[in-house]
Structure formats: structure tokens, C-alpha cells
Amino acid sequence: MTQHLNSMTAGYSAAKQSVAFAFPSLGIIHTRGKDTLDLLNRLSTNELSKLLPNQGARTVLTSDKGRIVDVLTVVVNTKGALLLCSENNDTNVVSWLRKYTIMDDCKASVVTNEYCVLEILGPESARLIAELSGETLLDIPMSHWRTVNVFGETALLLRQPALCEFSFLVLFDAPAKDTVLNACQALSESVPTINSEGLEVLRIEAGSGKFGTELTEKYNPLEAGLLHLINFKKGCYIG
């Protein structure tokens, strides 16, 4: 128990003051087809139809009553888009998309197990990534991404809203998992790993809603404080 608490404290302190690794749990969906962005634009709250490859945006997928199905990060590439959703909600999101895919050219499939996800967070996270990849990242707009090489592996690096100043997601192909774990362990003295309990403390301190807790189908995006993810000029969305 003491070792577990010490580990949580070290990771939490590093995330607040310098930089830490984390292994967040999330769902990943691959969508492809020429109508993908148009469909997502009609089913969610933000403007997505104008996104280009290497760009991305966060949006709220809504039910037919305008309630929250999930908060998605839409990451656009030349073949379609990756959708980052909440843990254990990937199948539900795919089912919801398929329900409204009638004549649209859009195919969605769960690919969560095809990726190993690393989060690098904290005030010094951009510096660490620059050291690991040789890339300068502070110029990346929120939710946009680029391809990098980290730990000798090619990965997709995405800037995301931070619980503590800066946060970047690094998506590796699943076979790279052991390499990533070993590399993080080798750096553990200078870059601790924050566990799920520590991440939860950061989330609560930051006032960030979590799907299944504060964000559920009982609430619409306005009630949940997600006004910043709604584009009122783009036209209607479902619900």
C-alpha cells in the first residue's frame, strides 16, 4: 500500500511540476469513406467538415434527444479519421454512427487493441518530447497531430487539452508496447509514471468532466459545461 501511494505521489508531483508519463485508457475507432467528416459533422456539435489531414477537433456526439453519447477527438488523416472516445464506449459509439449511416460512404470499426497509448504531460512535456523525437511541438494547435519517431518507433503525436499545463498523446502500433514500456521504465527516475488514481485527482482538480460520471446521457452539452465544443454557426446537429 505504501509503495502504491508513493508511486501515485511521485507521478502526481511530476505531472504538476515537471513531466510524467501516463498510460490512459480510451477507445479508438477508425472511420473511412468520403462522407466521414460530413456525417460526423451532422451527428455532433462542433464544425468538422472543414478539417484537413493532420488536423483535429473535439466534439460532442449527441443522441436524438440532444444528450451526450460521448466526447470525441476527431483526428483526420488522408484515409479518413481516428476517433478517440471514452474507455469502454467504443462499441457504443460505432453502433450509434452505424445507426445513422444510411446512404453515406462511411465505415467505422473499433481498433482500440491495435494501439498502445502513451500520454506525456506536465509543464516540461514539450521539452521532453523534443529531446525524444527532435520535434518542436509548441506550435501544434490543439487536437492537431503529426507523425514522430519516439523510442525508435513511428507514432502519431496529438496535442490535447491538459490537466496540468501541457499534454500530448502518443499513439504507437500495438506491437511496440513492450518497447514503449521498457523505455519509460528506463527513464522512471527522472520521468515517473502517474497511475490511474493520480490522473483522477488531476482530473477532479482541473474540473474536467468524465464520461460515465459527470458526462452522461442525462445531460446535454450545455448542462455539462461543454459550450466550447459547440459551433453555433455550422447548422443543425442531431437532437
C-alpha positions as CSV (number, residue, x, y, z in Angstrom):
1,M,0.0,0.0,0.0
2,T,2.8,2.4,1.0
3,Q,4.7,1.7,-2.3
4,H,1.5,2.3,-4.3
5,L,0.8,5.7,-2.5
6,N,4.4,6.7,-3.0
7,S,4.2,5.9,-6.7
8,M,1.0,7.9,-7.1
9,T,2.5,10.9,-5.2
10,A,5.7,10.8,-7.3
11,G,3.8,10.7,-10.6
12,Y,1.3,13.4,-9.5
13,S,4.0,15.7,-8.3
14,A,6.0,15.2,-11.6
15,A,2.9,16.0,-13.7
16,K,2.2,19.2,-11.8
17,Q,5.8,20.4,-11.6
18,S,7.8,18.9,-14.5
19,V,6.8,16.0,-16.7
20,A,5.3,12.5,-16.2
21,F,4.3,9.5,-18.3
22,A,0.8,8.0,-18.2
23,F,-1.0,5.2,-19.9
24,P,-4.6,6.4,-20.2
25,S,-7.4,4.1,-21.1
26,L,-9.5,5.2,-24.1
27,G,-11.3,3.8,-27.1
28,I,-10.1,4.2,-30.6
29,I,-12.3,4.0,-33.7
30,H,-11.2,4.0,-37.4
31,T,-13.5,5.7,-39.8
32,R,-13.0,5.9,-43.6
33,G,-15.0,6.9,-46.6
34,K,-15.6,10.2,-48.5
35,D,-18.6,11.2,-46.3
36,T,-16.9,10.6,-43.0
37,L,-16.5,14.2,-41.9
38,D,-19.9,15.2,-43.3
39,L,-21.6,12.5,-41.3
40,L,-19.7,13.3,-38.1
41,N,-20.4,17.0,-38.6
42,R,-24.2,16.3,-38.7
43,L,-24.1,14.0,-35.7
44,S,-22.0,16.1,-33.3
45,T,-21.7,19.7,-32.0
46,N,-18.5,21.1,-33.5
47,E,-17.5,22.1,-37.0
48,L,-15.7,19.2,-38.5
49,S,-16.4,19.4,-42.3
50,K,-13.5,21.7,-43.0
51,L,-10.8,19.7,-41.2
52,L,-7.8,18.7,-43.3
53,P,-5.3,15.9,-42.8
54,N,-3.0,16.4,-39.7
55,Q,-5.8,18.5,-38.2
56,G,-8.3,17.5,-35.5
57,A,-11.0,18.8,-33.2
58,R,-13.0,17.8,-30.2
59,T,-16.8,17.4,-30.5
60,V,-19.8,16.0,-28.6
61,L,-21.6,13.2,-30.2
62,T,-25.3,13.6,-29.2
63,S,-28.4,11.4,-29.0
64,D,-31.7,12.0,-30.7
65,K,-32.7,13.9,-27.6
66,G,-29.6,16.1,-27.7
67,R,-27.9,14.3,-24.8
68,I,-24.3,13.2,-24.5
69,V,-23.3,10.0,-26.2
70,D,-19.6,10.7,-25.8
71,V,-17.0,13.5,-26.2
72,L,-14.8,12.6,-29.2
73,T,-11.5,13.8,-30.5
74,V,-11.6,13.5,-34.3
75,V,-8.1,13.1,-35.8
76,V,-8.1,13.5,-39.6
77,N,-5.7,11.7,-42.0
78,T,-5.6,11.1,-45.7
79,K,-7.7,7.9,-45.4
80,G,-10.4,9.1,-43.1
81,A,-10.2,9.8,-39.4
82,L,-9.4,8.2,-36.0
83,L,-12.0,8.9,-33.3
84,L,-10.7,8.9,-29.7
85,C,-13.5,8.2,-27.3
86,S,-14.0,7.2,-23.7
87,E,-12.9,3.9,-22.2
88,N,-15.3,1.0,-22.9
89,N,-17.5,3.2,-25.0
90,D,-16.0,2.4,-28.5
91,T,-18.5,-0.2,-29.4
92,N,-21.4,2.0,-28.4
93,V,-20.1,4.9,-30.5
94,V,-19.7,2.7,-33.5
95,S,-23.2,1.4,-33.1
96,W,-24.5,4.9,-32.9
97,L,-22.6,6.0,-36.0
98,R,-23.9,3.0,-38.0
99,K,-27.5,3.7,-36.9
100,Y,-27.3,7.0,-38.9
101,T,-25.2,5.8,-41.8
102,I,-27.7,5.2,-44.5
103,M,-26.5,6.4,-47.9
104,D,-23.3,7.8,-46.5
105,D,-19.9,6.4,-47.6
106,C,-18.5,5.9,-44.1
107,K,-17.3,2.8,-42.5
108,A,-16.5,2.7,-38.7
109,S,-14.7,-0.1,-36.8
110,V,-13.2,-0.4,-33.3
111,V,-9.4,-0.5,-33.4
112,T,-8.6,0.1,-29.7
113,N,-6.5,-3.0,-29.4
114,E,-4.4,-2.0,-32.4
115,Y,-2.7,0.8,-30.5
116,C,-0.5,1.4,-27.4
117,V,-1.3,4.9,-26.0
118,L,1.2,6.9,-24.0
119,E,0.5,10.3,-22.5
120,I,3.3,12.8,-21.8
121,L,2.0,15.5,-19.5
122,G,3.2,18.4,-17.4
123,P,4.9,21.8,-17.8
124,E,8.1,20.2,-19.3
125,S,6.3,17.7,-21.6
126,A,7.1,19.6,-24.8
127,R,10.8,19.7,-23.8
128,L,10.9,16.0,-23.2
129,I,9.2,15.2,-26.5
130,A,11.7,17.5,-28.3
131,E,14.5,15.5,-26.7
132,L,13.0,12.1,-27.5
133,S,11.9,12.9,-31.1
134,G,13.8,16.0,-32.2
135,E,10.5,17.7,-32.9
136,T,9.4,21.2,-31.7
137,L,5.8,20.8,-30.7
138,L,4.5,24.0,-29.0
139,D,3.4,25.3,-32.4
140,I,0.9,22.4,-32.8
141,P,-2.7,23.7,-32.4
142,M,-5.0,21.9,-30.0
143,S,-6.2,18.5,-31.3
144,H,-3.9,18.6,-34.3
145,W,-1.2,16.0,-34.9
146,R,1.9,14.9,-36.6
147,T,4.0,11.8,-37.2
148,V,7.0,11.4,-34.9
149,N,9.7,8.9,-34.0
150,V,9.9,8.2,-30.3
151,F,11.8,5.3,-28.7
152,G,12.8,4.2,-32.2
153,E,9.1,3.7,-33.1
154,T,6.9,5.7,-35.5
155,A,3.9,7.1,-33.8
156,L,1.1,9.6,-34.1
157,L,1.5,12.5,-31.7
158,L,-1.5,14.6,-30.8
159,R,-1.8,17.8,-28.6
160,Q,-4.7,17.6,-26.3
161,P,-6.3,19.7,-23.5
162,A,-4.2,19.4,-20.5
163,L,-5.0,18.7,-16.8
164,C,-1.7,20.3,-15.9
165,E,-0.4,22.9,-18.5
166,F,0.6,20.6,-21.4
167,S,-0.5,17.2,-22.6
168,F,0.4,15.1,-25.6
169,L,-0.9,11.7,-26.6
170,V,1.4,9.4,-28.5
171,L,-0.3,6.5,-30.3
172,F,2.0,3.6,-31.2
173,D,1.1,0.5,-33.0
174,A,0.3,-2.3,-30.5
175,P,3.4,-4.4,-31.3
176,A,5.6,-1.5,-30.0
177,K,4.1,-1.8,-26.5
178,D,7.0,-3.7,-24.8
179,T,9.5,-1.3,-26.3
180,V,7.5,1.7,-25.0
181,L,7.1,0.2,-21.5
182,N,10.8,-0.6,-21.3
183,A,11.8,2.8,-22.4
184,C,9.5,4.5,-19.9
185,Q,10.9,2.3,-17.2
186,A,14.4,3.2,-18.1
187,L,13.5,6.9,-17.7
188,S,11.5,6.3,-14.5
189,E,13.9,8.1,-12.1
190,S,13.6,11.4,-14.0
191,V,10.2,10.9,-15.5
192,P,7.8,9.0,-13.2
193,T,4.6,7.3,-14.4
194,I,1.4,8.6,-12.9
195,N,-1.2,5.9,-12.3
196,S,-4.9,6.0,-12.8
197,E,-5.6,7.3,-9.3
198,G,-3.2,10.2,-9.8
199,L,-4.8,11.0,-13.1
200,E,-8.2,11.0,-11.5
201,V,-7.0,13.5,-8.9
202,L,-5.7,15.8,-11.6
203,R,-9.0,15.5,-13.5
204,I,-11.1,16.5,-10.5
205,E,-8.8,19.4,-9.6
206,A,-9.0,20.6,-13.2
207,G,-12.8,20.4,-13.2
208,S,-12.7,18.2,-16.3
209,G,-15.8,16.0,-16.8
210,K,-15.5,12.3,-17.3
211,F,-17.8,10.1,-19.4
212,G,-20.0,7.9,-17.2
213,T,-19.5,10.2,-14.2
214,E,-20.3,13.8,-14.9
215,L,-20.9,13.3,-18.7
216,T,-23.8,11.0,-19.3
217,E,-27.0,10.8,-21.4
218,K,-28.8,12.5,-18.5
219,Y,-27.3,15.8,-19.7
220,N,-26.9,17.9,-22.8
221,P,-23.6,19.6,-23.7
222,L,-24.7,22.9,-22.3
223,E,-25.7,21.5,-19.0
224,A,-22.3,19.7,-18.8
225,G,-20.3,22.8,-19.4
226,L,-19.2,21.9,-22.9
227,L,-20.1,25.1,-24.6
228,H,-16.6,25.5,-26.0
229,L,-17.2,22.3,-28.1
230,I,-20.3,23.7,-29.8
231,N,-20.3,25.6,-33.0
232,F,-23.5,27.6,-33.3
233,K,-22.8,28.7,-36.9
234,K,-22.4,25.4,-38.6
235,G,-26.0,24.4,-38.8
236,C,-28.0,21.7,-37.0
237,Y,-26.8,18.6,-35.3
238,I,-28.8,15.6,-34.1
239,G,-31.1,16.2,-31.2
